[in-house]
Amino acid sequence: MPASTNEFWEPESYDHVIGVKNGGKLGTLRVKPSSILWKPAGAQKFYSKSLDDFIVWMRTGTLVKK
């Protein structure tokens, strides 16, 4: 990942655990100044996209292919 031009003032990242109504865990969303990461429940690794790619996707509905 390239160095980020954005920054959080405190802390470095935020994790949000997403659950389902029956009490199970859907996954974890991690927000960083440079990227958005997703880890499904039971997975070992996060999937990530740069914040720039995420912004393009949200504005256009089209994922950036790299």
Buried (B, 14 or more C-beta within 10 A) or exposed (E): EEEBEEEEEEEEEEEEEEEEEEEEEEBBBBBBEBBBBBBEEEEEEBEBBBBBBBEBBEEEEEEEEE
